[in-house]
Each structure stands twice: as structure tokens, then as C-alpha cells.
Amino acid sequence: MALAASCIFTSAALAEEMHGLFVSTSPIDAGRQMLLVIDPERQVLAVYHIENVSGEVSLRSTRALGYDLQLEDFNAEDPKPAAIKKMLRIDSTPKPTTNTIQIIPPSSEKTK
């Protein structure tokens, strides 16, 4: 439990203390917390569950993020990033000036 209590806040200072690791906790339910540890240098994250009463820590998942971070729209909802990018590109292109034709009614004077 002391480990969880010492990891509540994520900050640059804490990351420096933790040798570059970013650490964050959040409650899962009344009896457990999730501890997230990210190694930005290796681009790996680890997820732990901590039992509040016993202090038992269990590793739930690890994942290398390198390939994940190269995906632009995995599991994304519409509008997806590519569609937004296209919309922005269309809106940013200069619009051609439109030529208008003005209709001038004939004058009431009769020509000689």
C-alpha cells in the first residue's frame, strides 16, 4: 500500500526520481487501485492492480507502444483523423473568386 500511496501524483519531478518512469494510480473499485507505469525511453507500459487491504500487487498487462503509436486511427470513431485532415485541407485551400454578371435593364430612352 505504501507503493500505491507514493505513486498518486505523476509529475516530471517524480519521473526523475523514478529514473524516467511515469507513474499514475486510479481507483478501480472500493478495494483496488490500478497502477500504471510508463517507460518513455523504451516505450513500454505496465498495468498493475493493487489490493488496498492486503497491499498485494499483481501485474495485469505489459505492452510495447512503439508500433501502437504509429497507427493514426485504430478503433477511432468517425470522423477519423484522415477525414478531418482532408476537411481541413479543403477548407484551407483558397477559393476561386466568382465572376458575377450584372444584368442592366435597357434604358427607357429610345434610340434614334
Secondary structure, 3 states (H helix, E strand, C coil): CHHHHHCCCCCHHHHHHCCCCEEEEEEEECCEEEEEEEECCCCEEEEEEEECCCCCEEEEEEEECCCHHHCCCCCCCCCCHHHHHHHHHHHHCCCCCCCCCCCCCCCCCCCC
